[in-house]
Amino acid sequence: MRTKYAIYAISIILLISFGLSGCTRRVEKPAQTTTPAQPAKSGRKIAFVMKLIGIPYTNACERGMKKAADELGIDAVFLGPPTGGDTIKQIDIIEDQISRGVDAIIISPNDDQAVKPVIQKAMSKGVKVFTWDSDAPESKRIFYVAAADDVGIGTEVIDRVAKDIGGKGKVAVMTGSPNALNLNLHVQGVEQGVKKYPGIKLVKPYLFNDDDPQKAIQLAITTLQANPDLAAFACVNSPGVPGAARALIQTGKEGKVVVWGLSLPSENRDYLKQGVVNGLTLWDPAKLTYVTTKLVNDYLDGKKPVNGMEIPGIGKLKVSPTGVIIMPGAIITKENVDQFDF
């Protein structure tokens, strides 16, 4: 009997041990995961002030700013008027940022002359001012970051148009605000470049869409109706190319009128593949603003940009003695459009 009771007792002890062991396994702490540490906020504040906000081009610019700001640990805001060409509203926004005491303001001016006094005011109060996307060269801005030579890219557009129309025909020029210096320089490049092609006639007046996509469509339709023999559109602002493309589709002239210009591949991917748009010459606006954010932050740290400096993932920058910094651009066609994600 004692043996029987002893075996029974041992069995009870083993069951209790296994039970406790199972409980212990169930309450073990899960493996911990770690997330990459974000840089501590430096307290530095910068503000980008665009010509307008809310269109795909400026949305891409804002993404580039945010990416750089997160990497650098700085506070950055992206501001601008809700409609294109609103110089007064843009100046009000700059004035507000001066009052807030930001460390730097980076402007794409709607009017290069109108912003001169407010840039002077900012600099006198210790707020460093830079330009990007569009310049105010006669102002006190420190440097200007561009993705292309503003005149040269206009010449590139008309060269591409000329090749596709055989060097002859009527060409309509589509642009944005009549006071935006970068766009006026693009148009100047078109005018200089067309001198090589005596068979090409630029249609006047030029089409100012004020960066409004709907206005771009309507202007293109009106031009097509007034010029049934139009050979091409040369567009030097982002809404111009898709505006011309939609106008051609609506009037049944897709594939009959050449379209080249500065615009986003994301806005024109289908038009390129369908042959409505012939090609784009542009830069990645997100990368342009990413680079600008880093260069401005470096400057505030006492590091000035130098010619030939290389930014990983961007390439080598050209830095002129006049404070113009140019990053590499790209030619985009139906053959390579899927390589671009902006």
ZALO-999113 format. One record per residue (C-alpha): x, y, z. Coordinates in steps of 0.25 Angstrom, whole numbers, plus 2048, in hexadecimal, padded with zeros to 3 digits. Example, Ala and Ser with C-alpha at 12.3 -4.5 7.8 and 13.67 -1.06 7.14 Angstrom:
<rs>
8317EE81F;8377FC81D;
</rs>
This chain:
<rs>
800800800;80B80A804;8118077F6;80480A7EF;8028177F7;81181B7F4;80F8197E5;8028217E6;80982D7ED;81482D7E3;80A82E7D8;80383A7DE;8118417E0;81483F7D1;8078447CC;8088517D5;8168537D0;8128527C1;80685B7C4;80F8667CA;8198647BF;80E8677B5;8098737BC;8178787BC;8188777AD;80B87E7AB;80F88A7B2;81D88C7AB;81F89A7A6;81E89B797;82B89F78F;82D8AE78E;82F8B5781;8368C277F;8338CE776;83D8D7770;8408E3778;83C8F0773;8458FC774;842905780;83B91277C;84691D77B;83C92877D;83F92E76F;833933767;832935758;82793974F;825936740;81C940739;81793B72B;810942720;80393A724;80092D72B;7F7921728;7FC91D71A;804910717;811918715;81091F722;80B913729;81890C724;820918729;81A917737;81D908738;82C90B735;82C915740;82690C74A;830901747;83C90A749;836910755;83490375C;8428FE759;84890B75E;83F90D76B;83A91B767;82C921767;828925758;81B92A753;81692B744;80D937741;80793E736;7FB945730;7EF93C72C;7EF94271E;7FA945714;800953711;7FB95871F;807961722;80196972D;7FD95C735;80A956733;811963739;807962745;80B954748;81A958747;817964751;81095A75A;81C95175B;82595D75D;81D960769;81D95276E;82D95376E;830947766;83F944763;83D944754;833947749;83494073B;82C947730;827943722;82295171F;816954717;81C962713;82B963715;82A972716;81F973720;82696A72A;83297372B;82E97C736;82997073F;83696873D;83E975741;83597674D;837967751;84696874F;847975758;84096D763;849962763;84095875B;849952750;842952742;844948736;83D945729;83A938723;832934716;831943712;83B94E715;83B95C719;84A95F715;84996E718;84596C726;84D969733;84B95A732;857952736;85694772B;84C941721;84B93271F;84692E711;84492170A;8489276FC;84E9336F5;84193B6F4;8449406E6;84A9346E2;83E92B6E5;8359336DC;83F9326D1;83F9236D3;8309226D2;82F92A6C5;83A9216C0;8329156C3;82691B6BD;82D91F6B0;8339116AE;82590A6AF;81E9146A6;82991469B;82E92269E;821929699;81392D69E;80C9356A8;80F9336B7;8079386C2;80F93C6CF;8089386DC;80D93E6E9;8089426F7;80994F6FE;80D95B6F6;816960701;81D953705;82C955701;82F9476FF;8249456F6;8279526EE;83594D6ED;83093F6E7;8289476DD;83494F6DA;83B9426D7;83093E6CE;83294B6C6;84194A6C5;84093C6C1;83693E6B6;83F9476AF;84693B6A9;8399366A3;834941698;828938695;8229386A3;8199436A7;8169466B6;8079496B7;8049566BF;7FF9596C9;80694F6D2;7FC9466DB;7FD94A6EA;7F69406F2;7FA945700;7FD936704;7EE933703;7EC9256FD;7DE9296F8;7E29366F2;7EE92F6EB;7E39256E4;7DA9316E0;7E69396DA;7EB92D6D2;7DD92B6CD;7DB9396C9;7E89396C2;7E592D6BA;7D89336B5;7DF9406B1;7EA9386AA;7E592B6A4;7F392A69D;7FB92A6AB;8079216AA;80B9216B9;80A9266C7;81792A6CF;81392A6DE;81C9306E8;81492D6F5;80F9206FB;8009226F8;8029266EA;8069186E4;7FA9106EA;7F191C6E7;7F591B6D8;7F490C6D8;7E590D6DD;7E29186D4;7E790F6C8;7DF9036CD;7D290C6CE;7D49126C0;7D89046BA;7E69096B6;7EE9006BE;7FA8FB6B7;7F89066AC;7FF9116B5;80C9106BC;80D9136CB;81B9156D2;81D91C6DF;82091C6EE;8179136F6;8169086FF;8178F96FA;80C8F5703;8029006FD;8068FB6EF;8098EC6EF;7FD8E86E8;7FE8F36DE;80C8F06DB;8098E16D9;7FD8E56D0;8058EE6C7;7FD8FA6CB;8099016D2;8178FF6CB;8209026D7;8249096E3;8309106E8;8309116F7;83790F704;831907710;82B913718;82B90A725;83A909723;83C918720;83591B72D;83D910735;84A916730;846924733;842921741;85091A743;85792573D;850930745;852928752;86192774F;86293674C;85C93875A;86692F760;871937759;87492E74D;87293573F;86F92D732;87B92B729;87C92871A;87C919717;877914725;870907724;86390472B;8608F572C;8558F1723;8558FE71C;862900715;86C90B714;86791A716;86C92670E;86E932717;87093F710;87794C715;86A953715;86494971F;85C940715;85C931718;85792870D;85591970F;85390F704;84690D6FC;8409036F3;83A9006E5;82D8F86E7;8268F06DB;81D8E56DA;8298DB6DA;82E8DF6E8;8228E66EF;8208D96F8;82E8DC6FE;8298E8705;8208E8711;81D8F7713;
</rs>
